[in-house]
Amino acid sequence: MTQTGLVLYARSRALPQALASLAAVTLLAVWAAHALDSYLDPDRRVPVVALAPLLAAAVIGTSLHTASAELDGTAVRPWWYRRALHLLALTALAAALLPLAVLTSAQTFGPPAMIRNVLGCTGLTAGAAVFLGARLSWLPVFGYVSAMYLGISAIPGGSLPAWAWLLEPTASGTAWTTAATLFMAGGTAYVARGARPTP
């Protein structure tokens, strides 16, 4: 893709706005972690580690749209690698920025947990974009994360169920496996098919 092609692609997907929104989400996460005094108790980071990846995934999901699905489908070169680069670049950026909010105590809810949750939420959003379109891709992950966050308080102490992977500490291998699977499945579906066109 030529430099002009990259600029046109970025504008058509509103990537400058997406980058600005990811920066804003990062600043909000850093502020929230400080306001909660999370450096005193790692468990206070749970809202930040759960909700910041949700917001980042929503930003990434809405940037997956295409204004000209018919033109994309008739392009001489396939679009799958552009979609892959788009998704991977924004996911990598979110995974690099959001851990700045939780730099200490990596054993509980530190940077690894934030990165894991970014991967899982982004995978859910990318998969939703294939079926619902980019504009609504944030709805399923928003509903899922909200239900998980609110429903976990009703579960007695002890180990969390598999569906609550987002709220597991960093060391949980099951949570990492779930998040990686979600990212691979959702990302593969989006790269192969693209977002569903919306009117």
N, C-alpha and C positions, 0 to 999 in steps of 0.2 A: 504494500500500500504506500503510495507516495505521500509526501508531507502534506500536500493539499488534500489528499484523500483522508488522511488522519484528522485534519482540522474539520473537514466536513462531517466525518463520522462523529467526532466529539461533540460538535454543535447539534447534530441531529438527535443525539442521545442525551443532550443537556448535561454532558459530563462536567463542564465548569461549575454548574450549580450543584451537582452531586459532590464534587470535591469540597466546595465551600460548606455544604451541609455536613459532610463527614468531619471537617474541622470543627464545626459548631458542636456536633455531638461529642467530640473529644473534649472540648472545653467544658461542656456541661457535665460530662462524667468526672472530670478532674475536680470541678467545683463541688459536685455532689459528694464525692468521696471525702473531700476535705470538710465539707459541712457536717457530714455524719461522724467525723472524727474516727474514720475507719482505721487509722494507724494505731489506735488504742485497742481495737477489737476487730479481728478479721471478719467475724460474722456480720459486722455492720456493712460489709461490702456487698452483701447478697443483692440488695436492690440495684446497685450499680452494675454488678457483674451480670445480672439478668436483663436489665432494661436497656443498658447502653448497646449491647449487641443487637437487641431488637430494633432500636432506632436506626443503627447503622445498616442492618439488613433491609429495612424499609427504604432507606435512601438508595441502596444498591438496586433493590428490586424495581423501583420506579424508573431507574435509568436504563432498564433493559428493554424499553419499548422501541419500536421502530415506526417512523412516520410514513414509511412507504414499503409495506410488506410485499406488494406486488413487484416493485422494482428490485428489492432484495432477492426475490425468488428467481428473477430472470437475469441476475448478474452473471458475467462471464466466469468470475472466480467464486468459489464457494464461500459462504459467510460463516461457516462453523468456527474457523480459526479466529475470526474477528470477535465472535461472541465469546469464545474461550478466553482470549486475551483481555477483553473487556471485563468479564466476570472475575478472572484471576487477579487482575491488576487492582480492582476496587476492593476485593476481599483481602488481598495482601496489605493494602494501605490501611484498611480498617483494623486488621490484625496487628499492624505495627503501631498505630496511633492509640487505640483504646487502652492497651496495657499501661500507658503512662499514668492512668488514674489509680492503678493498684500495684505499684512497683514493689512494695514490701510484703514480706511473709508469703512467698510463693507457694508454700506447702498447703495453704488453705484456699483462699480465694484471691490468688495473685494473678500475674500475667498469663500463666498457662491456662487457667480457667477462663479468662477473658477471651483468649485466642480460640479455645475450644468452642465457646458459646458463639463467637462470631462465625465460625465455620458451620455449626449446626443451624443457626438462624438463617444464614445466607443460603444454605442448601434448601431449606424449607421455602424460602422466598423465591429462589430461582425455579424450583419445581412448580410453585403456585403460578408463576408468570406463564408457564407453558399452558396451563389449563384455564386460568382466569384473565390473563393479560397482565402487563406490567403495572398498570394503574391500580389494580386491586390485589397485586401480589403480596402486599403487606398484611392483608386481612387474616388469612389463616394462621400465620405465625404470631400475629398480635393476639388472636383468640387463644391459641395454644399456650403461649407464654403467660398470658393473663390467668388462664385457668390453672396452669401449673403453679404459678406464684401464689395465687389465692388458695388453691386446694391443698397445698403442702402443709398449711397451718393446721389442718384437720387431721393430719396423720400423726399418730403417737411417735415418740422418740425412737431412735434406732436408724437402721439403714433406709435409704430412700428407695422407692420403687423405680423400675427402669425408665418409666415415662417422665421422671423428674430429673433427667440427666443434666439439665441446665443449672440446677441448684446443688449439684454434687461438688465436693471439694476437688481441688486440682488433681489429687492422686488417683481418683476413680478411673480405673481402666475401662469399665463398662460405659461410663459417660463419654469418654474419648472415642470409643468404638461407635457409639450411637451417633455422635456429632459428625465423625468422619464419614459414616455411611450416608447420613442425610446430605452432607455436602456433595459426595460423589454422585449419589442418585439424582438429586435436584440439579446439580451442575451439568451432569451428562445429558439429562433430559433437555435442559435449556440450550446447551451447545448444539445438540443434534436437531432440535426442532425450532428453537427460537421462541419468543414470547407470542402468545395468542394475539392476533390483531384485535384492536378495540376501536369502535367508531369514535 
